[in-house]
Structure formats: C-alpha cells, structure tokens
Amino acid sequence: MATPLTFTRFISALRAEGLTVEIVGDAEHHNRNSKGAWGPMNGVMMHHTVTSGTDATVAICRKGYSSLPGPLCHGVIAKDGTVHVVGYGRANHAGLGDDDVLRAVIAESYGDRPPPANEANTDGNSRFYGFECENLGDGRDPWPAVQYDAMVKAAAALCRAHGWSARSVIGHKEWQPGKIDPRGERFADMDEYRDDVAARLKVKPGGTSSTYTVKSGDTLGAIARRFRTTVAALVKLNRLKDPDVIRVGQKLRLK
C-alpha cells in the first residue's frame, strides 16, 4: 500500500518516462474526493474509452456524464501517445471490483494474470490510478504503436515511482465482472502488456529497452517507428534475411 503521489510528482514521473503530458484546466484540484476515499494506492488500471476523436474524448473524460460525473480517469492516452491529465484524486474509473483481485495485486503474488473477477464488492476508485485510452473498443479500432508505447510507459512510470512490479498493473476487465476493457489483440490476456511494462522497468526512465519481443500484429516498420530507429538498422542488427518475415515471440535487438 502507498500514499498517493503528489500531483507534481505524478506529472514528473510521467514526463521522466519520456511521455508528452498535457495538463487540462485545473486538473490538480478536479476530483471526487468529497464522495469517498483517495488512497491508499495499490496499482494502475487501464481502460478504453469507446470514443473517437481526441478533443471529444478528453472532454468526456474530464466532465463525465450526468449519471457518472467526471473525472473518469487521471489521464487520457490519445492515439498520438500524448497523455492528457484531466483530474487528480478520486476519479470515477474503476468502480466496484473483486477483493480477491485486490489482494493478489497488493501481494503481487499471481502468475500471468490475477484470479478471475467474480464479485463487485470493493471500491477501486480509491485504490487505483486510472488511464482511459482512446479507442472504440470494438476489437477493430487499431492501437497505434505510439499509443501502446505510451500506455506501457505510463504504467511503468507509476510502478517505478511506488516501487511496484508490473503485477500492480491490471485491466478494468480483470477488476470488475462483465467489463471488456481494454479490448484488442495486444490486450487479449493482459499478460503480454504486463511483460512489456516489466521490460520497461528494467531500463532507466526515458531510456530504451535493448530488446523487443515480437507480438501478434507487429511489423518491422511499426517496431522501428516505436523505438525511433529504421527498418534497415533492425535488419542489419538482427541479421534478418527478409524484413517482411518476423514471428511472434521472436526477440529483436534494438541497439
């Protein structure tokens, strides 16, 4: 368990990880603290928004709805990888979830994934930092490499700040029965995403991993853009005979 980061340290942690951060309005004081506890903190939760268009998405996540007032998260991760911080403190993002999941996250004691969420008996809004990620959530809307990279960095930044491992990062669908977010091939079981967060934690903030494990849907061009290199450099470094042929699970040297 941990005391919530101060707003200044939260922003600094994200920026130190190499993220572009935009603070929306008076985000530092925009919260739901009058409605319940904020802390102790136990982890980071990732969501998708079921919206399109960054401006509209940020506005919704900041203001919320009549039935669910904002903020609906702490940061919105846009398609271009920018993190728009819309609030800080208690936010309406996690809702009620399973206490068995919370215990597993606190202990960081599970394997590839936490136990199934079968109950909704524990307040998650007081326990988790939340990031809403711009995506329709229909399984077809793509997750650009730069956005996925920002999602990895955002989770790693907070884990680093608190001394947590990647097992302190979960998806909304792992917390609350019936939820499906984040949805997409990269997040089928969340374990691959946590593996990338764990790899990120092994390098210095703002640094670059020395290797990358190919995921389903990856292309060499997308990997090159994500790690700010070129296809030619990756081909040479990894002695690839055909840049169009890479396989899932293959480890590529990046530098």
N, C-alpha and C positions, 0 to 999 in steps of 0.2 A: 504494500500500500504506500501511497505517496501523496504529499501535499501538491495541489495543482501548481503548475508553473505560473510565475507572474506573467502578465501579458507581454512585457518587454522580453522576458526570457523565451517565451513561446515563439515570438516573432524572430528573435535572434537565432534560435535553434533551427528554424526552417530555413532562414537565409544562409546560415553557416553550412547547411547541407547542399547549397548550390541552387536553391529554389528561388524563383521570382515570386515575390509576395506583394500583393496589393491590399491595403487596409481600407475597408469600405466604411465610410462615415465614422461614427464614434463606436467602432466595433468593441473597443476595450470595455465599454460600460453597457453594451447591449446584451442582455441575458435574461434568464428566467429564474434568477436566484431567489426571488420573492416567493416562488412556488415550491421550493424544495432544496435539498442539499446539493452542494457542488463540491465533490470530493468525499473521501479520499479517492485518488485516481488509481485505476488498475489496468488500463490499457487503451488501445486505439481501435476504433471501429470504422470500417469503410462501407460506403453506400453508393448506389447510383441514383440519379435524380428523377428519371422518367421525364426529362425535359430536353429541349434542344435550344440552342442559341445562348451564348454565354451571358449576355446582359439580362435576358429574361430569367435565366437560371439563378444568377446571383441575386436578383431582386426577390424572387420567390423564397430562396433560402434565407434571406435576411428578414423579410417581412412575415413569411409564413402564410397561413390561411385563417379564416375566421374560426374554423374548428380546431386549428393547430397553429397557434401563434409562433412567430419566429423569435430568435434564430432557430433554424432547423439543423444547424451544424456549427462548427467553428470555422471551417474553411471549405470553400468550393474549389475543386480542382478542375479547371477548364480543359477543353480539348487541346489547347496550345501549351498545357503544363503550368500555367500561372495559377497560383494559389490565392484566391480572393478570401480574405478573412472577414467574415460578416458578423461575428459575435464572439464573446468570450465569457465563460462562466457556464452555468447550466443552460443546456440547449435541448430542444425537443427533437432528438435524433434517434435515440436508442429505444426508448420506451421500456416496457417490461420484458424481461427475459428470464432465462433459466439459471437458478442459483448454482446448479451443478457446473454449468459452463463457467460462471464467475469464479468458482473455487479452483477450477482447472487452470484458468488464466492467471489467477493470483499466484498459484503454485508453479506455473509454467511446467506442469507435470505431464502433459499429454504428448502423444506421438505426432503423427501427421496432422491430426485435427482434434478439436475438443469433443467431448461427448455430445450426442445429439440433443438439440434443444427441444424438450418435450413439455416444458412448463413456461408460464409467463407470470412469475411471482416475485421478481426482483427489479428494482429501479436501476436502469442502465444509464439514465441521463446524468446521474451524479457520479458515475464511475468511469466513463469512457470519454476520451476526446473523439470527436466525430468529423469525418470528411465526406462531404457529398461530392460525387464525381459525375461530371456532365455526360450523361448517356441515356438513351431511351430505354434501356433495359429490356429490349425485345430479343436479345440474342443475335441480332443482325447489325445493330449500330456498332461501328468499329471503335476500338480503343487505340488511338494513335500511340506510337511508341513513346513520344514525348510526354503524353499524358500518363501512360503506365509508369514511366520512369519517375514522374513527379509523385505518383502515388507511393512508389517504393521509398523515395527519399523522404516524403512527409512522415510516413510511419517510422522510418529509421531515425529521423531527427528526434522524435519524441521518445522513442525507446532509448536512444543514446543519452538524452537529457536525464532520463529517470534511471538508467542502468538496467533497463529491461532487455530481454531477448525478444526475438521475433514471435515467440509464442504468446506475447502480450498483444498481438495484433489479430483481430478477427473480423469477419464479415458480418453484416447485420443478419444474414441468413443463418449464421451459426449461433446467434444470440436469441432470436425470437422465432417461435414456431410459425410457419407459414410464410416467412419472408424469403425472397429470392435474390436479394442484392448483396454484393454486386454480381451481375449476371454477365456471362461472356466466357469464351473458351479459355481465356487466361485465368479465370477465377472458378473453374469447374469445381474444385475441391478446396481452394484457398491455400493448399499446401505448397504449390509451386510459387505462389505470390510470397508466402512467408519465407520460402527458400531464398527468394531474391532480396527480401528485407534482411535476412540473416547474412547474405553475402555483402550487402551494403554496409552492415555494421562492422565488417572485418576490415574496412578501409577507413582512412581518415575522413572527417567531414569535408565535403566538397571534392574529395578525391574520386578516382575512377578505379573500378574493380580491374584486376589483371586478367580475369577470365569471365566468360559468359556461357551459360548452358542454354542451348537452343530449345525454344518452346514451340509448341504447335502453332502454326500460322506465321512463324518468323521467316523473314527473307534476309539475305545478307545485306541488301541495301538498307532495310529498316534498322538492322543492328548497327550498321555503320553510322547512320544518322543519329541514333540514340546515344552512341558513345563518341560522337564528334570525330569520326575517322572516315576512311574511304573504303570502298569495296576492294580496290587494288591493294591497299595496305593489309586488309584482313586476309586476302588471298595469299599474299606473299608471306605474312607472318605464320599462317596456318598451313602453308604448302597445299592449298586446295587446287585440285585439278580442274574442277568445274564450279564456278561461283554460284551456279543455279542449283547445285545439289548440296544441301546440308540436311542433317537428320535430327529429329527430336532427341534430346539427351546428349548431343554432341557438345563437347566443351571447346570453345574457341578462345584462343589467346587474343587479348586486346592490346597488349603492349609488352 
